[in-house]
Amino acid sequence: MKPTQLKNQKARVAYLFQKGLALHQKNKLQEAKVVYEQILKIHPQHFDSYALLGLLSGQTKQFTQAVDFLTKALQINPYHAETCFNMGLALKQLKRFDESIASYDKAITIKPDYAEAYSTRGNVLQEIKRFDEAVASYEGAIRIRPDYPEALYNRGNVLKELRRFEEALSSYKQAILIKPLFAEALNNQGLVLHELRRFDEAIASYEHAISIKSDYPEAHYNFGNALLEIKRYEEAIVSYKKGIRIKPDYVEAFSNCGIALIELKRCDEAVVSYKKAILFRPDYIDANYNLGNALIKLKRFNEALKSYITVLEVKPDYNFLIGLIQHFEMVMCSWENFDNQKNLILQKIHSKEKASDPFTVITLVDDPSTIRLCSEIWVKEMSPSNNSLGPIYKNPKKKKITLGYYSADFRNHAISFLIAELFELHNQDIFEIVAFTFGPEVKDEMYNRLSKSFNQFIDVRNKTDEEVAVLSRQLGIDIAIDLVGLTGDCRPKIFSFRAAPIQVSYLGYPGTMGTNYIDYIIADNTLIPAKSREFYSEKIIYLPNSYQVNDRKKIVSDKKFSRAELGLPEEGFVFCCFNNNHKILPKTFLGWMRILKAVKSSVLLLLEDNNWSAANLKSEAEKQGVEASRLIFVKRMLLPEHLARHRQADLFLDTFPYNAHTTASDALWAGLPVLTKMGESFASRVAASLLNAIDLPELITSSQEQYETLAIELATNPAKLRGIKAKLESNRLTTPLFDTPRFTKHLEDSYTRIYERYHADLLPEHIYIEDEYKYHKSKQWN
């Protein structure tokens, strides 16, 4: 080519390049591309055209083409840092991560002060979860450019993933200081503050982000989550709905909005919210799971089970869900898959998998070792020990020991029907008693009675677990008594923070908590014999008679129920069981059917928890050759009338392995004998504990055969049954079971003993309380 032609060609290329560059800068990408391609026809080795075509292809998301152009550019000029950088961007989009990192490394080698290359290299490392390397890469960028807010922000994100929350918070704060309107950094700063349980600061951070960027759906959602955490449910719902207005398919916001609605007892609205989430994402497991929870609250058990099963189809190992399904199938007495599901749950527990909550397992098995293992698995996942409040420093001994009782059941509830009089009898010269109530807002007769029994009656429903623990410490609670354990509405996290120097499990939960932050469990020698202590994480406080307190003020109505009023035939022996339906297991029911077949014209009076259980039990009866009409179901009623209707029954048949607790006390108080089978677990020995304390050990059996034989004998030998009823009537007011002042004194002695032990710097140990009355002939009390 002649010099003149070469000069003209260079001029033409230079002109076209300036034209293409101008179009590119104006975002006229297709026109710019045409011009770059024209250049390459004239000058096939034009580096800048290949490099800019690569950049342009990346901008239009044609990443494979971008790599091709950038490769050609680098073949012409291998040492161009920006082109190596752009190659890294394109390769990242194609998920060719190792090659992308290599491109950034090359860019940095060529240009050691290339802060952007360090930063974007960190983004790739973050995406492939090489977090420590990502942090180092971001820090390389920050060393070069200390005022680089994006690098500081991204470093914060990785530190958050590494759960190095304080460092993450520092990184976000630096980014925001440099770039005050950095909404994303403010949002993520809120997430870290949430993790650190600094909810007020988290809320302020989200509000700041939203003030900068009002159409930021994630900030509204996270704001709602923080409000949910501190139980400001109405405000949380408002925040979720704002996020949904901006992002109509925001399934997470629909789902969490449902949680807040459930807490406000607006379960029908919660169902609607969950269904909207599922409409957008049918396989969204959290929404399906929470939908099941809402349907349970509405007692739509069959629909709830369908939701839970949908979750299992997507995620077979969803935490504790198999046990939850089993529990509600038992509530419905739906036993089609009972044995297979039970065996699967036990297999998973022994493999240390998160298969079931402990409450379900207590109902399923009479094996204390399995129950302890299940409790340990559940507590480790749901409420592990938390040292964030620091230790409780020992104060000098006080004249009065301050007791804190924590419960969701300070209302018309089985636990309160047992314990109410205890609170009224506590020695006010020795004890200060404080109630922490976190159950439903129900101000019924029992609530009104209990609220007058304490020195302080504190509603902590809207406080977080941590706040309740802090309040307990501020009030100087010496002994915290958890009356809920691991049952419904439990809040073990309160005790995980250490609400008091001594923490005790009592009454509400018949088993070990399986954790190191509950020091003692209150029991007796029948419930936990010495050979069984290894199955309890707590030390045992052994009360001398029965562990179960009772309320002598329970009124038995004067109403005389006729058999017809209860749906009973005019003649025939009446067996009964007023336990919750989920305690009726197939083996227990088969035994009952054999008893009915052996005792002609007998019937079984049961409590109807729900329509499904009644229908299923009647169907099961017919399968066993027993007419369905011999199963009579009655509804719940006020306690005085419920106690009165016991008079129309002849014998209470207990369940196994989860015995009658309050229902056994009710029956004995009403004069109705209780026949039980005693096993090895706490829950399977409760009725035996009560019968021993009322001196009726002849009603305790230890095998299914003994249980059925004795039931049939008592039903067919009227004289023997009359003798037992007479003994029960004689013992009711002369033996320890219903001697509440005596019980209160023993319990107070145990509190004093463990308090003295703590102040003597002694670790918790098994405590035995002697019965000062045991050498005296029993006397009737008033």
Beta strands, then each sheet from edge to edge (+ up, - down):
strand 1: 401-407
strand 2: 431-437
strand 3: 456-459
strand 4: 479-482
strand 5: 502-505
strand 6: 520-524
strand 7: 539-543
strand 8: 574-577
strand 9: 603-607
strand 10: 631-634
strand 11: 651-653
strand 12: 674-677
strand 13: 700-701
strand 14: 767-768
sheet 1: 3+ 2+ 1+ 4+ 5+ 6+ 7+ 14+
sheet 2: 10+ 9+ 8+ 11+ 12+ 13+
end
